[in-house]
Amino acid sequence: MWPMDPSRKEVLRFAVSCRVLTLVLQVLTRFLGSSTPIVYWFPAYLLQDQEPLLRSLETVPWKPLAGACPPGQKVPRNSIMGLLYNWKTCSLVTRCILGYFLSYWLLGLLLHCNFLPWT
């Protein structure tokens, strides 16, 4: 190799170790996210257990009648969209879970489009 002073060697060692760590973290999070359903089962369990709006949405038929909806609440076909539409009436656990997944999605979208390391 070419001769380097000690400070350049340290910078090179730091850059290589950061890149390896980033790659290892990306691969691990991809494996955990795609092969471990527990990561998704636990929030789903908490949502089903803690959120009364989901229990009321399960009893409503898919095509509600014109006056069947409670005033101020929308009943969409997708239950997650129903929780987002009725954000203010959701429990704290539901808000935390939805906020985490929405921020993860938005942050990943922004970082990935800018070629920054994100899974």
C-alpha positions in Angstrom: 0.0 0.0 0.0 1.0 3.6 -0.2 2.6 5.3 2.8 0.2 7.0 5.1 0.6 9.1 8.2 -1.1 7.8 11.4 -3.9 10.2 11.3 -5.1 9.1 7.8 -4.9 5.5 8.9 -7.2 6.2 11.9 -9.6 8.0 9.6 -9.6 5.2 7.1 -10.1 2.6 9.9 -13.0 4.7 11.3 -14.6 5.0 7.9 -14.4 1.3 7.2 -15.7 0.3 10.6 -18.6 2.7 10.3 -19.5 1.3 6.9 -19.3 -2.3 8.1 -21.4 -1.4 11.1 -24.0 0.3 8.9 -24.2 -2.7 6.6 -24.5 -5.2 9.5 -27.3 -3.1 11.0 -29.2 -2.8 7.7 -28.9 -6.6 7.1 -30.0 -7.4 10.6 -33.0 -5.2 10.5 -34.1 -6.5 7.2 -33.8 -10.1 8.4 -35.7 -9.3 11.6 -38.3 -7.3 9.9 -39.0 -9.8 7.2 -38.6 -13.1 9.0 -39.9 -12.4 12.5 -43.6 -11.9 12.7 -43.4 -11.2 16.5 -42.3 -7.7 15.7 -45.7 -7.2 14.1 -47.8 -9.5 16.3 -47.1 -7.6 19.5 -48.3 -4.2 18.3 -51.3 -5.9 16.7 -52.1 -7.7 20.0 -51.8 -4.4 21.8 -54.1 -2.6 19.3 -56.7 -5.4 19.5 -56.5 -5.5 23.3 -56.3 -1.7 24.1 -58.3 0.0 21.4 -62.1 0.1 21.9 -62.6 1.7 18.4 -61.3 -1.5 16.8 -63.8 -3.6 18.6 -66.6 -1.3 17.5 -65.4 -1.4 13.9 -65.5 -5.2 13.9 -69.2 -5.1 14.7 -70.0 -2.6 11.9 -70.7 -4.2 8.5 -68.4 -3.4 5.6 -70.9 -1.1 4.0 -72.6 0.9 6.8 -75.9 2.5 6.3 -76.2 6.3 5.9 -77.1 7.0 9.5 -75.4 4.0 11.1 -72.1 5.8 11.9 -71.7 7.6 15.2 -71.6 11.4 14.7 -68.1 12.7 14.0 -66.6 9.2 13.3 -65.8 7.8 9.9 -66.0 4.0 9.3 -63.6 3.1 6.4 -62.9 -0.4 5.1 -59.4 -0.4 6.4 -59.3 -0.5 10.2 -55.9 1.3 10.3 -57.3 4.2 8.3 -60.2 4.2 10.7 -57.8 4.7 13.6 -56.0 7.5 11.7 -59.3 9.3 10.9 -60.3 9.1 14.5 -56.9 10.0 16.0 -58.3 12.1 18.8 -60.5 9.4 20.1 -57.8 6.7 20.1 -56.1 5.5 23.3 -52.5 6.5 24.2 -51.2 3.0 23.3 -52.8 3.2 19.9 -51.4 6.7 19.3 -47.9 5.5 20.3 -48.0 2.5 18.0 -49.4 4.3 15.0 -46.9 7.2 15.6 -44.0 4.8 15.7 -44.9 3.0 12.5 -45.8 6.2 10.7 -42.6 8.0 11.7 -40.5 4.9 10.7 -42.2 4.8 7.3 -41.8 8.6 6.7 -38.2 8.7 8.0 -37.3 5.6 5.9 -38.9 7.2 2.8 -37.0 10.4 3.2 -33.6 8.8 4.0 -33.8 6.2 1.3 -34.7 8.7 -1.4 -31.6 10.7 -0.4 -29.3 7.6 -0.6 -28.8 7.5 3.1 -28.5 4.2 5.0 -32.0 3.1 6.0 -33.8 -0.2 5.8 
